[in-house]
Amino acid sequence: MENNDKTYGATREEKIAAFGRLLDIMDDLRTGCPWDKKQTLDSLRYLTLEEVYELSDAIMDKNMNDIREELGDLMMHMVFYAKIGSEQKAFDIKDILDGISEKLIYRHPHIYGDVNAATADEVAENWEKLKLKEGKKSVLSGVPESLPSLLKAYRMQEKVKGVGFQWENRGQVWDKVMEELQELRDEVESNAPDDRIEDEFGDLLFALTNYARYIGINPDDALERTNRKFKRRFQFIETESQKDGKSIEEMNLEEMDVYWNKAKKLE
């Protein structure tokens, strides 16, 4: 049975011992396992991305056992990178842990210094200002270019909010959404070139992403929930129509819509 008590978990000593055990195992694998010996920073990169997405799936499913397992896989990758870094005499696990600890202390002056920050927004604003003081050339420099587009838009909007670049209220943002929607409609109805329609469609998505932020929704999470809902309902059409002796390839939209509505009612 799950223990929800705040003191749930191992002692500090047990946690340190468990981390040390993982470091020892990585040493063994790196010297004894042909596959592990072969890996490089580059060869691990795409595998790490896969692990991150598997963790994301587990979080969306709210499956705590899978979350624990996927975190373990991801932790192994972090230790693996540290091991390779130490072999190349570039960094080791201590350098990594010391680095993040020092960064966290520096960027939380409201905890480790004399700065006041009573809200999460104030903390975020201080965070971005401190990053600029560290020598970052742009508030947006910390947003990875390879981030999925929707998530990138959301993160960029969060970043610039930290330095005050945002609308005063969500009503203004909604007006911007409607403005972009009309501009897209005008371009489509005037048979504008594809690149102009694409530009306006992108502007609309960017404005909707911003509106989601103003109403407290992560747009990537929202879209993924809809993706899963669509998949679940469409697969219901496939399985239930087959039970009724029908072939989905031969059904029209009206027939499929009957099963779609059944799926909605079941939810």
C-alpha positions in Angstrom: 0.0 0.0 0.0 1.3 3.5 -0.9 2.6 5.5 2.0 1.6 9.1 1.7 3.2 10.2 4.9 5.6 13.2 4.4 8.4 11.2 6.0 8.0 8.4 3.4 11.2 7.1 2.0 14.7 6.0 2.9 17.1 7.8 5.2 19.6 10.3 3.9 22.4 7.7 4.4 20.4 5.0 2.5 19.8 7.4 -0.4 23.5 8.2 -0.6 24.4 4.5 -0.5 21.9 3.8 -3.3 23.4 6.5 -5.5 26.9 5.2 -4.7 25.7 1.7 -5.7 24.6 3.0 -9.1 28.0 4.7 -9.6 29.7 1.4 -8.8 27.5 -0.5 -11.2 28.2 2.0 -14.0 32.0 1.5 -13.4 31.5 -2.3 -13.8 29.4 -1.9 -16.9 31.8 0.5 -18.6 34.7 -1.9 -18.1 32.9 -5.3 -18.5 29.9 -4.9 -20.8 30.7 -4.8 -24.6 27.6 -2.6 -25.3 28.2 -0.2 -22.5 31.9 0.1 -23.4 30.9 1.1 -26.9 28.7 4.0 -26.0 29.6 7.7 -26.5 27.9 11.0 -25.7 26.5 11.0 -29.3 25.2 7.4 -29.3 23.4 8.0 -26.0 21.7 11.2 -27.0 18.8 9.8 -28.9 18.3 7.1 -26.3 18.1 9.7 -23.6 15.4 11.6 -25.7 13.5 8.3 -25.8 13.7 7.9 -22.1 12.5 11.5 -21.5 9.4 10.8 -23.7 8.7 7.6 -21.9 8.8 9.5 -18.6 6.5 12.0 -20.1 4.0 9.3 -21.1 4.2 7.9 -17.5 3.5 11.3 -16.1 0.5 11.8 -18.4 -0.8 8.4 -17.4 -0.2 9.3 -13.7 1.3 5.9 -13.2 3.6 6.2 -10.2 5.3 2.8 -10.7 6.1 3.7 -14.3 7.3 7.2 -13.3 9.6 5.6 -10.7 11.0 3.2 -13.3 11.5 5.8 -16.0 13.2 8.1 -13.6 15.6 5.3 -12.8 16.3 4.8 -16.5 16.9 8.6 -16.9 19.2 8.6 -13.8 21.2 5.9 -15.3 21.8 8.0 -18.4 22.9 11.0 -16.3 25.4 8.7 -14.5 26.5 7.3 -17.8 27.2 10.8 -19.2 29.2 11.7 -16.1 31.3 8.5 -16.5 32.1 9.3 -20.1 33.0 12.9 -19.1 35.4 11.6 -16.4 37.1 9.3 -18.9 37.6 12.3 -21.1 38.9 14.3 -18.2 36.2 16.9 -18.8 34.0 16.5 -15.8 32.7 13.9 -13.3 29.6 13.4 -11.3 30.9 15.6 -8.5 31.4 18.5 -10.9 27.9 18.1 -12.2 26.3 18.0 -8.7 28.4 20.8 -7.4 27.6 22.9 -10.5 23.8 22.5 -10.1 24.0 23.1 -6.4 25.9 26.3 -6.8 23.5 27.4 -9.5 20.4 26.7 -7.4 21.9 28.6 -4.4 22.8 31.6 -6.6 19.4 31.7 -8.4 17.4 31.4 -5.1 18.5 34.5 -3.2 15.1 34.6 -1.5 16.2 31.4 0.2 20.0 31.8 0.5 20.2 35.6 0.5 18.2 38.7 1.5 16.0 39.0 -1.5 12.2 38.9 -1.0 10.0 36.8 -3.3 6.6 36.0 -2.1 5.1 34.5 -5.2 6.2 32.0 -7.9 6.0 34.8 -10.5 8.5 36.9 -8.5 10.8 33.9 -8.3 10.6 33.4 -12.1 11.4 37.1 -12.7 14.4 37.1 -10.4 15.6 33.8 -12.1 15.6 35.4 -15.6 17.3 38.6 -14.4 20.0 36.6 -12.6 20.6 34.6 -15.8 21.3 37.8 -17.7 23.7 38.8 -15.0 25.6 35.5 -15.5 26.4 36.6 -19.1 23.5 35.2 -21.0 23.2 37.2 -24.2 19.4 36.8 -24.4 16.5 35.9 -22.2 15.6 33.3 -24.9 19.1 31.8 -25.1 18.1 29.0 -22.7 15.3 27.7 -25.0 16.6 24.7 -27.0 16.2 25.0 -30.8 15.3 21.4 -31.0 12.4 21.7 -28.6 9.0 20.8 -30.2 7.5 23.9 -31.7 4.4 24.2 -29.4 6.5 23.7 -26.3 9.1 26.1 -27.6 6.5 28.8 -28.1 5.2 28.2 -24.5 8.7 28.4 -23.0 9.7 31.5 -24.9 6.5 33.3 -23.7 7.3 32.2 -20.1 10.9 33.5 -20.5 10.0 37.0 -21.7 7.3 37.2 -19.1 10.2 37.1 -16.6 11.4 40.5 -17.8 7.9 42.1 -18.1 7.3 41.5 -21.8 3.6 40.5 -21.8 0.0 41.7 -22.0 -1.6 43.3 -19.0 -4.6 40.9 -18.9 -6.0 37.8 -20.7 -8.7 39.8 -22.4 -6.1 41.5 -24.5 -4.6 38.2 -25.4 -8.0 36.8 -26.5 -8.4 39.9 -28.7 -5.1 39.0 -30.2 -6.3 35.5 -30.8 -9.4 36.8 -32.6 -7.3 39.2 -34.6 -4.9 36.4 -35.8 -7.9 34.2 -36.6 -9.4 36.9 -38.8 -6.1 37.5 -40.6 -5.8 33.8 -41.3 -9.3 33.6 -42.6 -8.7 36.6 -44.9 -5.5 35.0 -46.3 -7.3 31.7 -47.0 -10.3 33.3 -48.6 -8.1 35.5 -50.8 -6.2 32.4 -52.0 -3.0 33.9 -50.7 0.3 32.0 -51.3 0.9 29.0 -49.0 3.8 30.7 -47.2 1.5 33.6 -46.2 -1.2 31.3 -45.0 1.4 29.3 -43.1 2.7 32.5 -41.4 -0.8 33.5 -40.3 -1.6 30.0 -39.1 1.6 30.1 -37.0 0.7 33.5 -35.6 -2.7 32.1 -34.5 -1.1 29.1 -32.8 1.4 31.3 -31.1 -1.4 33.6 -29.8 -3.5 30.6 -28.6 -0.4 29.2 -26.8 -0.1 32.6 -25.1 -3.8 32.6 -24.1 -3.4 29.1 -22.7 -0.7 30.4 -20.4 -2.9 33.3 -19.3 -5.6 30.9 -18.2 -3.2 28.6 -16.4 -3.1 25.8 -19.0 0.0 24.1 -20.5 -0.9 23.9 -24.2 1.3 20.9 -24.9 -0.4 19.0 -22.1 -3.8 20.1 -23.4 -3.1 19.0 -27.0 -1.7 15.7 -25.8 -4.9 15.0 -23.8 -6.9 15.7 -26.9 -4.5 13.4 -28.9 -5.1 10.6 -26.5 -8.8 11.2 -26.4 -9.0 11.1 -30.2 -7.0 7.9 -30.4 -9.1 6.3 -27.7 -12.4 7.2 -29.5 -11.2 6.3 -32.9 -9.9 2.9 -31.8 -13.4 2.4 -30.2 -14.9 2.9 -33.7 -12.5 0.3 -35.1 -13.1 -2.4 -32.4 -16.8 -1.9 -32.0 -17.6 -1.7 -35.7 -15.6 -4.9 -36.2 -17.7 -6.6 -33.5 -20.8 -5.6 -35.5 -19.4 -7.2 -38.6 -18.6 -3.9 -40.3 -15.4 -2.8 -42.1 -14.3 0.7 -41.2 -12.9 1.2 -44.7 -16.4 0.7 -46.1 -18.2 2.9 -43.5 -19.2 6.5 -44.2 -18.6 9.4 -41.9 -22.2 9.3 -40.6 -21.9 5.6 -39.6 -18.6 6.2 -37.9 -20.0 9.2 -36.0 -22.6 6.9 -34.4 -19.7 4.9 -32.8 -17.9 8.1 -32.0 -20.8 9.4 -30.0 -21.0 6.0 -28.2 -17.4 6.4 -27.2 -18.1 9.9 -25.9 -21.0 8.7 -23.7 -18.8 6.0 -22.2 -16.3 8.6 -21.1 
